[in-house]
Amino acid sequence: MTQNSMDGNVQGPSVQAGSIHGPVVFNGAADRGGPGLVSLAAPVERLVYEVHGRDELVGAVVDQVRSGRSCTVLHGAGGYGKTTAALRVVESVAADTEVWWVDASSEESVRDGLREVALRAGASAEEVRQAWEGQASAPDLLWRQLNRRTARWLLVFDNADDTRILGAGQPVSDGTGWLRAPGSGAVLVTSRDAGSWGRSARLHAVGQLPDPDGARMLLDRAPAAGSVEQAEELSRRLGGLPLALHSAGRYLAVAGKTPALPGLELPRDFDGYRAALDDRWPEVTDLPGHQEREILSRTWELSLDLLAERGQPLARQLLRLLSHFAAAPIPQEVLHAEVLAESPLFDGLTVHHLALLISALESVGLVQTGVEGQEVPVLRLHPVVREANLNQGDAAESSGYAELCEQLLVTCAGDIDQIDHITWSRWIALLPHCLRAVELATTGDGDEEDQPRFSDITWLCELSADFCCWAGLYGLAHDLFLTALSRRRATADDRDAGTLSTRLNLAGVLRVRGALAEAEAEYRVVLAAHREVLGERHPDILMTRHNLALVLLERGALAEAEAECRVVLAARREVFGERHPHTLATRNNLALMMRERGEFDEAETELRSVLDLHRKVLGEDHPDTLVTEKDLNDLLSRRNQD
């Protein structure tokens, strides 16, 4: 692994890159108005069919949204169509209401989504950065901005099944966390939880569909599968569960187009499907929740049987594999056919066969294809489908799928550049799955004896941390680098090159987060270790001393910082030459030290010289050029004020 390090000029959250060997935070993301890492668009493209049986519910919620200052909760069991109803509400109000859709299924997705909401609601980038770094209350900032808005808005929390997440550490009914009674605008929540919401919330149960509406759902998807009466009978047998009805309808649409070959006995109409449900499984108990889960399981197992009959038996394994990724849209590019083909689960799979498997799963409604954020092709699983398939099979089988997920993620992450902002949308889609893989590997029994796998997860952890640095997600980067450092120390000593590289990156994140004493300590440890094996003019030592000088400058030790900087500058001129980005980065930092001493003329002369060389060597739009230009403008503004 290439040694990673941060080499740059820091002012607050801003870092100017010299030469890039790994993560370098520049312009602090917040200085650009926020990284735009999370899409807040409601996934209305999921409304492929008419929404039946929800007109009264949707109308009531739309009225509450338009009246403002309302918090509405749509609650019901998994598979009842809460999200679909919420999307129908959004579709009804979108023309005159700004809508922000936040995935509330995890702490990370809520935190990241609401960061974007705060920015869109008018909070400054610096306010958001400080609040999300823990220097102020993020929920207070969010709601202060929301309640200042006069235009109509709607904030949707989808899949908020764990109310503790929206409570931000307190009971959600207290109204002090992420969810509060709005002073303007409206909030809409979908959740399996029918309680705990507080007196200000208006609750609407999302229950089973009446038989006529369930029949219309079936006929929308499989219009040639039988009569209205037969569709009503099947709807009744499926308990009016929208997800089960959708799955059954999609199944029959596919089965109806399958050639009627001798020996191929498939349910092809509503009556046949109902008979298959009764014949293949015993009746279930009447325990709450159990019956619904069993009905849903039956519907998609029938669909998987159908795909197997049609020559796609691997569809079942692919659905199990997809269920082992995080509960987030899965980037299609993560599914490398070459990696899958090496697994016994998908022995010899070709990319063409993989494409057919995805299409087959989509044809029966078990996955949905689409795009996420900035046009990243993804696969989506309904949470109930994922949850049930995740728990299929024994522990050894589940471990095999989890390990295959890790291999796919490592392969995919290694192909995506963390530095180029054009690739960030791909990283954004991949990150939740990387975090899940790292978490599972870290909280499991440990893989130290499986050295390749242990190293792969460590590398994936560091790649994810690198991206978080570039994207301005410093808190997450800090945690990931700490995890990576712990894993490296489990297999190598503190002087190992990989361990030192990780400590350098950790020090850089500590510096950007303002933990200067800890950052200085890390840099000094790395510097001492490097001096044992490297010469004083080695690029790694110069880089570490360069960064140490920045920390000293920010801590107010100006004389010591300048002494370090001048030593590094002399060595870099000798090793790299006058026009090298490393040399220019050190000259830039020395100019900032001149500025701190009040030597504005000398600092201006130096910055203008560095800026001229940056433009010639790197170009007008390179991050180093832009940061030096910003430093010069800041200097001129500060001198004019003085």
C-alpha positions as CSV (number, residue, x, y, z in Angstrom):
1,M,0.0,0.0,0.0
2,T,1.3,3.5,-0.9
3,Q,2.2,5.5,2.1
4,N,-0.6,8.1,2.7
5,S,0.1,11.5,4.2
6,M,-1.3,15.0,4.4
7,D,1.1,17.7,3.1
8,G,-0.4,21.1,3.0
9,N,-1.2,24.5,4.2
10,V,-3.9,24.7,6.8
11,Q,-6.1,27.6,7.7
12,G,-9.0,26.4,9.8
13,P,-10.5,23.6,7.8
14,S,-8.5,24.5,4.6
15,V,-5.5,22.4,3.4
16,Q,-3.3,23.1,0.5
17,A,-1.9,20.0,-1.1
18,G,1.8,19.8,-2.0
19,S,2.2,16.4,-3.6
20,I,-0.6,13.9,-3.1
21,H,0.1,10.4,-1.9
22,G,-3.2,9.9,0.0
23,P,-5.9,12.0,1.6
24,V,-5.6,15.8,1.6
25,V,-8.4,17.9,2.8
26,F,-8.7,21.1,0.8
27,N,-11.0,24.1,1.1
28,G,-12.7,22.2,3.9
29,A,-15.7,21.2,1.9
30,A,-17.6,23.6,4.1
31,D,-16.0,26.6,2.3
32,R,-17.7,25.4,-0.8
33,G,-21.1,25.5,0.8
34,G,-21.1,21.9,1.8
35,P,-20.0,18.7,0.0
36,G,-23.5,17.8,-1.3
37,L,-22.8,14.2,-0.2
38,V,-26.4,13.1,0.3
39,S,-29.3,13.3,-2.0
40,L,-32.5,14.8,-0.4
41,A,-34.7,14.0,-3.4
42,A,-37.7,11.9,-2.8
43,P,-37.5,8.6,-4.8
44,V,-40.8,9.3,-6.6
45,E,-39.6,7.1,-9.5
46,R,-40.7,4.1,-7.4
47,L,-44.4,5.1,-8.1
48,V,-44.6,2.9,-11.2
49,Y,-48.2,1.8,-10.5
50,E,-51.3,3.5,-9.2
51,V,-51.5,3.7,-5.4
52,H,-54.7,2.0,-4.4
53,G,-56.7,2.2,-1.2
54,R,-54.8,5.2,0.2
55,D,-56.7,8.2,-1.1
56,E,-58.3,9.1,2.2
57,L,-55.0,8.7,4.1
58,V,-53.0,10.6,1.5
59,G,-55.6,13.4,1.4
60,A,-55.6,13.8,5.2
61,V,-51.8,14.0,5.3
62,V,-51.6,16.5,2.4
63,D,-54.0,18.8,4.3
64,Q,-51.8,18.6,7.4
65,V,-48.7,19.4,5.3
66,R,-50.3,22.3,3.7
67,S,-51.6,23.7,7.0
68,G,-48.0,23.8,8.3
69,R,-46.6,23.4,11.8
70,S,-47.5,19.7,11.7
71,C,-45.7,16.4,12.5
72,T,-47.4,13.4,11.0
73,V,-46.4,9.8,11.5
74,L,-47.4,7.0,9.2
75,H,-47.0,3.7,11.1
76,G,-47.5,0.1,10.3
77,A,-45.8,-3.2,9.9
78,G,-43.1,-3.9,7.3
79,G,-44.6,-4.4,3.8
80,Y,-47.7,-2.3,4.3
81,G,-46.7,0.5,2.0
82,K,-45.8,3.4,4.4
83,T,-43.1,4.7,2.1
84,T,-45.4,4.4,-0.9
85,A,-48.0,6.5,0.9
86,A,-45.4,9.1,1.8
87,L,-44.2,9.3,-1.8
88,R,-47.8,9.9,-2.9
89,V,-48.0,12.7,-0.4
90,V,-44.8,14.2,-1.7
91,E,-46.0,13.9,-5.3
92,S,-49.2,15.8,-4.3
93,V,-47.4,18.8,-2.6
94,A,-44.2,19.0,-4.6
95,A,-45.4,21.8,-6.9
96,D,-45.4,24.4,-4.2
97,T,-43.5,22.8,-1.3
98,E,-39.7,22.3,-0.9
99,V,-39.3,18.6,0.1
100,W,-36.3,17.1,1.8
101,W,-36.3,13.2,2.0
102,V,-34.0,11.7,4.6
103,D,-33.3,8.0,5.1
104,A,-33.9,7.5,8.9
105,S,-32.9,3.9,9.1
106,S,-29.5,4.5,10.7
107,E,-27.7,7.2,12.7
108,E,-25.3,7.8,9.9
109,S,-28.0,8.4,7.3
110,V,-29.9,10.8,9.6
111,R,-26.8,12.7,10.5
112,D,-25.6,13.0,6.9
113,G,-29.0,13.8,5.5
114,L,-29.8,16.5,8.1
115,R,-26.4,18.1,7.5
116,E,-27.6,18.7,3.9
117,V,-31.0,19.9,5.1
118,A,-29.3,22.4,7.4
119,L,-27.3,23.8,4.5
120,R,-30.3,23.9,2.2
121,A,-32.3,25.7,5.0
122,G,-29.8,28.5,5.1
123,A,-27.2,27.6,7.8
124,S,-23.7,28.7,6.9
125,A,-21.1,26.2,5.9
126,E,-19.0,27.1,8.9
127,E,-21.9,26.8,11.3
128,V,-22.7,23.4,10.0
129,R,-19.1,22.2,10.1
130,Q,-18.8,23.2,13.8
131,A,-22.1,21.7,14.8
132,W,-21.6,18.4,13.0
133,E,-18.1,18.3,14.6
134,G,-19.6,18.5,18.0
135,Q,-18.7,22.1,18.8
136,A,-22.3,23.2,19.0
137,S,-25.7,21.5,19.0
138,A,-26.5,20.2,15.5
139,P,-30.2,19.6,16.2
140,D,-30.5,23.2,17.6
141,L,-28.9,24.6,14.6
142,L,-31.1,22.6,12.2
143,W,-34.3,23.6,13.8
144,R,-33.3,27.2,14.3
145,Q,-32.8,27.4,10.5
146,L,-36.0,25.5,9.6
147,N,-38.2,27.6,11.8
148,R,-36.8,30.8,10.2
149,R,-38.1,29.8,6.8
150,T,-41.2,31.4,5.5
151,A,-41.6,29.3,2.3
152,R,-43.5,26.0,2.6
153,W,-41.3,23.0,3.3
154,L,-41.7,19.3,4.1
155,L,-39.1,17.2,5.9
156,V,-39.6,13.4,5.5
157,F,-38.0,10.9,7.8
158,D,-38.4,7.5,6.0
159,N,-38.0,4.1,7.8
160,A,-37.6,5.7,11.2
161,D,-38.2,2.3,13.0
162,D,-35.7,3.0,15.8
163,T,-37.1,6.2,17.5
164,R,-33.9,6.5,19.5
165,I,-32.1,7.7,16.4
166,L,-34.4,10.7,15.9
167,G,-34.3,11.4,19.6
168,A,-30.5,11.9,19.4
169,G,-29.9,10.2,22.7
170,Q,-33.1,11.3,24.4
171,P,-36.7,10.0,24.1
172,V,-38.0,11.3,20.8
173,S,-41.2,12.5,22.6
174,D,-39.0,15.0,24.5
175,G,-38.7,17.1,21.3
176,T,-35.1,18.0,21.9
177,G,-33.4,15.8,19.3
178,W,-33.6,15.6,15.5
179,L,-37.4,15.4,15.5
180,R,-39.3,18.4,16.9
181,A,-42.6,20.1,16.5
182,P,-42.1,22.4,13.6
183,G,-42.6,26.1,14.1
184,S,-43.0,26.4,10.3
185,G,-43.3,23.8,7.6
186,A,-44.2,20.2,8.2
187,V,-42.6,16.8,9.1
188,L,-43.7,13.4,7.9
189,V,-42.4,10.2,9.4
190,T,-42.7,6.6,8.3
191,S,-42.1,4.0,11.0
192,R,-43.0,0.6,12.3
193,D,-43.3,2.2,15.8
194,A,-46.8,3.3,16.7
195,G,-45.9,4.9,20.0
196,S,-43.3,7.1,21.6
197,W,-43.9,10.1,19.3
198,G,-45.2,12.7,21.8
199,R,-48.5,14.6,22.0
200,S,-47.8,16.9,19.0
201,A,-47.5,14.1,16.5
202,R,-50.6,13.1,14.5
203,L,-50.6,9.3,14.0
204,H,-52.1,7.5,11.0
205,A,-52.1,3.7,10.9
206,V,-51.2,2.2,7.5
207,G,-53.0,-1.1,7.4
208,Q,-53.9,-3.9,5.0
209,L,-55.7,-3.1,1.8
210,P,-59.4,-3.9,1.5
211,D,-59.9,-6.8,-1.0
212,P,-61.2,-4.6,-3.9
213,D,-58.1,-2.4,-3.6
214,G,-55.8,-5.4,-3.3
215,A,-57.4,-6.9,-6.4
216,R,-56.7,-3.7,-8.3
217,M,-53.1,-3.9,-7.3
218,L,-52.9,-7.5,-8.6
219,L,-54.7,-6.6,-11.9
220,D,-52.4,-3.6,-12.5
221,R,-49.4,-5.9,-12.5
222,A,-51.0,-9.1,-14.0
223,P,-54.1,-8.0,-16.0
224,A,-54.4,-11.3,-17.8
225,A,-54.2,-13.5,-14.7
226,G,-57.9,-13.8,-13.9
227,S,-61.1,-12.1,-13.0
228,V,-61.7,-9.4,-10.4
229,E,-63.3,-11.9,-8.1
230,Q,-60.3,-14.3,-8.4
231,A,-58.0,-11.3,-7.7
232,E,-60.0,-10.5,-4.6
233,E,-59.7,-14.0,-3.3
234,L,-56.0,-13.9,-3.7
235,S,-55.8,-10.5,-2.1
236,R,-57.7,-11.9,0.9
237,R,-55.3,-14.9,1.1
238,L,-52.4,-12.5,1.1
239,G,-53.8,-10.6,3.9
240,G,-54.1,-7.3,1.9
241,L,-50.3,-6.9,2.3
242,P,-49.1,-4.4,-0.4
243,L,-45.6,-5.9,-0.6
244,A,-47.0,-9.4,-1.0
245,L,-49.6,-8.3,-3.5
246,H,-46.9,-6.5,-5.6
247,S,-44.6,-9.6,-5.5
248,A,-47.5,-11.9,-6.5
249,G,-48.6,-9.7,-9.3
250,R,-45.1,-9.4,-10.7
251,Y,-44.7,-13.2,-10.4
252,L,-47.8,-13.8,-12.4
253,A,-46.8,-11.3,-15.0
254,V,-43.6,-13.2,-15.6
255,A,-45.1,-16.6,-15.3
256,G,-47.8,-15.8,-17.8
257,K,-45.2,-15.1,-20.5
258,T,-43.3,-18.4,-19.8
259,P,-43.7,-21.1,-22.5
260,A,-46.1,-23.8,-21.3
261,L,-43.7,-26.7,-21.8
262,P,-44.4,-30.3,-20.8
263,G,-43.3,-30.9,-17.2
264,L,-43.2,-27.2,-16.4
265,E,-45.9,-26.7,-13.8
266,L,-46.1,-23.1,-12.7
267,P,-48.9,-21.1,-11.1
268,R,-50.1,-18.9,-14.0
269,D,-53.2,-17.2,-12.7
270,F,-54.7,-15.9,-9.4
271,D,-56.3,-19.2,-8.4
272,G,-53.1,-21.2,-9.2
273,Y,-51.0,-18.9,-7.2
274,R,-53.4,-19.1,-4.2
275,A,-53.3,-22.9,-4.4
276,A,-49.5,-22.9,-4.5
277,L,-49.4,-20.8,-1.3
278,D,-51.7,-23.4,0.4
279,D,-50.0,-26.5,-1.0
280,R,-46.4,-25.8,-0.4
281,W,-46.4,-24.6,3.2
282,P,-48.4,-25.5,6.3
283,E,-50.7,-22.9,7.7
284,V,-49.0,-20.3,10.0
285,T,-49.9,-19.3,13.5
286,D,-52.0,-16.2,14.3
287,L,-49.3,-14.6,16.4
288,P,-49.0,-10.8,15.6
289,G,-46.4,-10.2,13.0
290,H,-45.6,-13.8,12.3
291,Q,-48.4,-14.4,9.8
292,E,-47.4,-11.3,7.8
293,R,-43.7,-12.4,7.7
294,E,-44.6,-15.9,6.6
295,I,-46.9,-14.7,3.8
296,L,-44.2,-12.4,2.5
297,S,-41.6,-15.1,2.6
298,R,-43.9,-17.4,0.7
299,T,-44.5,-14.8,-2.1
300,W,-40.8,-14.2,-2.8
301,E,-39.8,-17.9,-2.4
302,L,-42.4,-18.7,-5.0
303,S,-40.8,-16.0,-7.2
304,L,-37.4,-17.5,-6.7
305,D,-38.7,-20.9,-7.5
306,L,-40.1,-19.5,-10.7
307,L,-36.8,-18.0,-11.7
308,A,-35.1,-21.3,-11.0
309,E,-37.6,-23.1,-13.3
310,R,-36.8,-20.5,-15.9
311,G,-33.1,-21.4,-15.8
312,Q,-31.9,-18.8,-13.2
313,P,-31.3,-20.8,-10.0
314,L,-28.5,-18.4,-9.0
315,A,-31.1,-15.7,-8.5
316,R,-31.7,-17.0,-5.0
317,Q,-28.0,-16.8,-4.1
318,L,-27.8,-13.3,-5.6
319,L,-30.7,-12.1,-3.5
320,R,-29.1,-13.5,-0.4
321,L,-25.8,-11.8,-1.3
322,L,-27.5,-8.4,-1.9
323,S,-29.2,-8.7,1.5
324,H,-25.8,-8.9,3.2
325,F,-24.9,-5.4,2.1
326,A,-25.9,-2.4,4.2
327,A,-29.5,-1.3,4.2
328,A,-28.8,1.3,1.5
329,P,-29.0,1.4,-2.3
330,I,-26.3,-0.9,-3.6
331,P,-24.1,0.5,-6.4
332,Q,-24.3,-1.8,-9.4
333,E,-20.6,-1.4,-10.1
334,V,-19.8,-3.3,-6.9
335,L,-21.0,-6.5,-8.5
336,H,-17.8,-7.6,-10.3
337,A,-18.6,-10.8,-12.2
338,E,-14.9,-11.8,-12.1
339,V,-15.0,-11.8,-8.3
340,L,-18.3,-13.5,-8.0
341,A,-17.1,-16.2,-10.5
342,E,-14.3,-17.2,-8.1
343,S,-16.7,-17.9,-5.3
344,P,-18.3,-21.4,-4.9
345,L,-21.6,-19.6,-4.6
346,F,-21.4,-18.3,-8.2
347,D,-18.9,-20.6,-9.8
348,G,-18.0,-19.5,-13.3
349,L,-20.6,-16.7,-13.4
350,T,-20.2,-14.4,-16.5
351,V,-21.1,-10.7,-16.6
352,H,-23.8,-11.5,-19.1
353,H,-25.3,-14.1,-16.8
354,L,-25.1,-11.6,-13.9
355,A,-27.0,-9.0,-15.9
356,L,-29.7,-11.6,-16.6
357,L,-29.9,-12.5,-12.9
358,I,-30.5,-8.8,-12.0
359,S,-33.1,-8.4,-14.7
360,A,-34.8,-11.6,-13.5
361,L,-35.0,-10.4,-9.9
362,E,-36.3,-7.1,-11.0
363,S,-38.9,-8.8,-13.2
364,V,-40.5,-10.4,-10.2
365,G,-40.3,-7.3,-8.0
366,L,-37.6,-8.5,-5.6
367,V,-35.1,-5.8,-6.5
368,Q,-35.5,-2.4,-8.1
369,T,-33.0,-0.7,-10.4
370,G,-32.5,3.0,-10.5
371,V,-30.1,5.8,-9.9
372,E,-28.9,7.4,-6.6
373,G,-27.6,10.9,-6.2
374,Q,-25.6,12.0,-9.2
375,E,-26.7,9.3,-11.6
376,V,-25.1,6.3,-9.9
377,P,-26.8,3.1,-11.0
378,V,-28.0,1.2,-7.9
379,L,-30.1,-1.8,-6.8
380,R,-32.6,-1.4,-4.1
381,L,-34.2,-4.0,-1.8
382,H,-37.3,-3.5,0.2
383,P,-36.2,-3.5,3.9
384,V,-38.5,-6.4,4.7
385,V,-37.0,-8.5,1.8
386,R,-33.5,-7.7,2.9
387,E,-34.2,-8.4,6.5
388,A,-35.8,-11.8,5.9
389,N,-33.2,-13.0,3.3
390,L,-30.3,-11.8,5.6
391,N,-31.4,-14.3,8.1
392,Q,-31.8,-17.3,5.8
393,G,-29.4,-20.2,6.1
394,D,-26.9,-21.0,8.9
395,A,-24.0,-19.0,10.3
396,A,-21.5,-20.6,7.9
397,E,-23.6,-19.7,4.9
398,S,-24.1,-16.1,6.1
399,S,-20.4,-15.8,6.8
400,G,-19.7,-16.9,3.2
401,Y,-21.9,-14.2,1.8
402,A,-20.4,-11.5,4.1
403,E,-16.9,-12.4,3.1
404,L,-17.9,-12.2,-0.6
405,C,-19.4,-8.8,0.1
406,E,-16.0,-7.7,1.5
407,Q,-14.1,-9.0,-1.6
408,L,-16.5,-7.1,-3.9
409,L,-16.2,-3.9,-1.9
410,V,-12.4,-4.1,-1.8
411,T,-12.3,-4.6,-5.5
412,C,-14.7,-1.7,-6.2
413,A,-13.2,0.8,-3.8
414,G,-9.7,0.2,-5.2
415,D,-11.0,1.3,-8.6
416,I,-12.4,4.6,-7.5
417,D,-10.2,7.7,-7.1
418,Q,-10.9,9.4,-3.8
419,I,-9.3,12.7,-4.9
420,D,-11.2,13.5,-8.1
421,H,-14.5,15.1,-7.0
422,I,-16.1,13.7,-10.2
423,T,-16.0,10.2,-8.6
424,W,-17.4,11.3,-5.3
425,S,-21.0,10.3,-6.1
426,R,-19.7,6.8,-6.6
427,W,-17.9,6.9,-3.3
428,I,-21.0,8.3,-1.6
429,A,-23.0,5.3,-2.8
430,L,-20.3,2.9,-1.8
431,L,-19.5,4.3,1.7
432,P,-22.4,2.8,3.7
433,H,-21.5,-0.6,2.6
434,C,-17.8,-0.1,3.4
435,L,-18.7,1.1,6.8
436,R,-20.9,-2.0,7.4
437,A,-18.1,-4.3,6.3
438,V,-15.6,-2.6,8.5
439,E,-18.0,-2.7,11.5
440,L,-18.8,-6.4,11.1
441,A,-15.1,-7.3,10.7
442,T,-14.2,-5.1,13.8
443,T,-16.9,-6.4,16.1
444,G,-16.6,-10.0,15.0
445,D,-14.3,-12.6,16.3
446,G,-11.3,-11.2,14.4
447,D,-9.5,-12.4,11.3
448,E,-5.8,-11.9,12.3
449,E,-5.0,-15.5,11.2
450,D,-6.7,-14.9,7.9
451,Q,-4.0,-12.4,6.9
452,P,-5.2,-11.5,3.4
453,R,-8.8,-10.9,4.5
454,F,-7.6,-9.0,7.6
455,S,-5.4,-6.8,5.4
456,D,-8.2,-6.3,2.9
457,I,-10.6,-4.9,5.5
458,T,-7.9,-2.7,7.0
459,W,-7.2,-1.3,3.5
460,L,-10.9,-0.8,2.9
461,C,-11.1,1.0,6.2
462,E,-8.3,3.4,5.1
463,L,-9.7,3.9,1.6
464,S,-13.0,5.0,3.2
465,A,-11.2,7.3,5.6
466,D,-9.3,8.8,2.7
467,F,-12.5,9.7,1.0
468,C,-14.0,11.1,4.1
469,C,-11.0,13.4,4.4
470,W,-11.5,14.7,0.9
471,A,-15.3,15.1,1.5
472,G,-14.9,17.0,4.7
473,L,-16.3,14.2,6.9
474,Y,-13.6,14.6,9.5
475,G,-15.3,12.9,12.4
476,L,-15.9,9.8,10.4
477,A,-12.4,9.9,9.0
478,H,-11.0,10.1,12.5
479,D,-12.9,7.0,13.7
480,L,-11.9,5.0,10.6
481,F,-8.2,5.9,10.9
482,L,-8.4,4.9,14.6
483,T,-9.9,1.6,13.6
484,A,-7.3,1.0,10.9
485,L,-4.5,1.9,13.3
486,S,-5.8,-0.6,15.9
487,R,-6.0,-3.3,13.2
488,R,-2.5,-2.6,11.9
489,R,-1.1,-2.8,15.5
490,A,-2.6,-6.2,15.8
491,T,-0.3,-7.6,13.1
492,A,2.7,-5.2,13.0
493,D,4.9,-3.1,15.3
494,D,4.7,0.6,15.6
495,R,7.6,1.2,13.2
496,D,5.9,-0.7,10.3
497,A,5.5,1.6,7.3
498,G,1.8,1.0,7.0
499,T,1.3,1.8,10.7
500,L,3.3,5.0,10.4
501,S,1.3,6.0,7.3
502,T,-2.0,5.5,9.2
503,R,-0.7,7.6,12.1
504,L,0.3,10.4,9.7
505,N,-3.2,10.4,8.3
506,L,-4.7,10.3,11.8
507,A,-2.5,13.3,12.7
508,G,-3.8,15.2,9.7
509,V,-7.4,14.7,10.7
510,L,-6.7,15.6,14.3
511,R,-5.1,18.8,13.0
512,V,-8.1,19.8,10.8
513,R,-10.4,19.0,13.7
514,G,-8.5,21.4,16.0
515,A,-7.0,18.7,18.2
516,L,-3.6,20.2,17.9
517,A,-1.9,18.7,20.9
518,E,-2.9,15.2,19.9
519,A,-1.8,15.9,16.3
520,E,1.6,17.2,17.4
521,A,2.1,14.1,19.5
522,E,1.3,11.8,16.6
523,Y,3.6,13.7,14.2
524,R,6.5,13.6,16.7
525,V,6.0,9.8,17.2
526,V,6.1,9.3,13.4
527,L,9.1,11.6,13.0
528,A,11.1,9.7,15.7
529,A,10.3,6.4,14.1
530,H,11.3,7.6,10.6
531,R,14.6,9.0,11.9
532,E,15.6,5.5,13.0
533,V,15.5,4.2,9.4
534,L,15.4,7.2,7.0
535,G,17.8,10.0,6.2
536,E,17.1,13.6,7.2
537,R,16.3,14.5,3.6
538,H,14.0,11.6,2.9
539,P,10.7,12.9,1.5
540,D,8.7,11.2,4.2
541,I,10.7,12.9,7.0
542,L,10.4,16.2,5.2
543,M,6.6,15.8,4.9
544,T,6.2,14.9,8.5
545,R,8.3,17.9,9.6
546,H,6.3,20.1,7.2
547,N,3.1,19.1,8.8
548,L,4.5,19.4,12.3
549,A,5.4,23.0,11.5
550,L,1.8,23.7,10.6
551,V,0.6,22.4,13.9
552,L,3.2,24.5,15.8
553,L,2.0,27.5,13.8
554,E,-1.6,26.9,14.8
555,R,-0.6,26.3,18.4
556,G,1.1,29.7,18.5
557,A,4.7,28.5,18.6
558,L,5.7,30.8,15.8
559,A,9.4,30.7,16.3
560,E,9.6,26.9,16.4
561,A,7.2,26.6,13.5
562,E,9.3,28.9,11.3
563,A,12.5,27.1,12.2
564,E,11.0,23.8,11.1
565,C,9.6,25.3,8.0
566,R,12.9,26.9,6.9
567,V,14.7,23.5,7.4
568,V,12.1,21.8,5.3
569,L,12.2,24.5,2.6
570,A,16.0,24.3,2.2
571,A,15.9,20.5,2.0
572,R,12.9,20.4,-0.4
573,R,14.7,22.9,-2.7
574,E,17.7,20.6,-2.7
575,V,15.7,17.4,-3.2
576,F,12.8,18.4,-5.4
577,G,13.8,21.8,-7.0
578,E,12.2,25.2,-6.9
579,R,9.1,24.5,-8.9
580,H,8.0,21.2,-7.3
581,P,4.6,21.4,-5.5
582,H,6.2,20.2,-2.2
583,T,8.6,23.2,-2.3
584,L,5.8,25.6,-3.2
585,A,3.6,24.3,-0.4
586,T,6.4,25.0,2.1
587,R,7.0,28.5,0.7
588,N,3.2,29.2,1.0
589,N,3.3,28.2,4.7
590,L,6.4,30.3,5.3
591,A,4.5,33.3,3.9
592,L,1.7,32.7,6.3
593,M,4.2,32.7,9.2
594,M,5.5,36.1,7.9
595,R,1.9,37.3,7.9
596,E,1.5,36.2,11.5
597,R,4.5,38.3,12.4
598,G,2.9,41.3,10.7
599,E,5.3,41.3,7.8
600,F,2.6,41.8,5.2
601,D,4.8,43.1,2.4
602,E,7.2,40.2,2.6
603,A,4.3,37.7,2.8
604,E,2.5,39.3,-0.2
605,T,5.7,39.1,-2.3
606,E,6.2,35.4,-1.4
607,L,2.5,34.5,-2.0
608,R,2.5,36.2,-5.4
609,S,5.6,34.4,-6.4
610,V,4.2,31.0,-5.3
611,L,0.9,31.8,-7.0
612,D,2.7,32.6,-10.3
613,L,4.6,29.2,-10.1
614,H,1.4,27.3,-9.2
615,R,-0.4,28.7,-12.2
616,K,2.5,27.8,-14.5
617,V,3.1,24.3,-13.0
618,L,-0.3,23.1,-11.9
619,G,-2.8,25.3,-13.8
620,E,-5.3,28.0,-12.9
621,D,-7.9,25.5,-11.4
622,H,-5.7,23.2,-9.4
623,P,-6.6,23.1,-5.7
624,D,-3.1,24.3,-4.7
625,T,-3.4,27.3,-7.0
626,L,-6.9,28.2,-5.6
627,V,-5.8,28.0,-2.0
628,T,-2.8,30.1,-2.5
629,E,-5.0,32.6,-4.3
630,K,-7.3,32.6,-1.3
631,D,-4.4,33.0,1.1
632,L,-3.3,36.1,-0.9
633,N,-6.7,37.6,-0.9
634,D,-7.1,37.0,2.8
635,L,-3.7,38.7,3.4
636,L,-4.7,41.7,1.4
637,S,-8.1,42.0,3.1
638,R,-6.4,41.6,6.6
639,R,-3.8,44.3,5.8
640,N,-6.5,46.7,4.6
641,Q,-8.4,46.2,7.8
642,D,-5.3,46.8,9.9
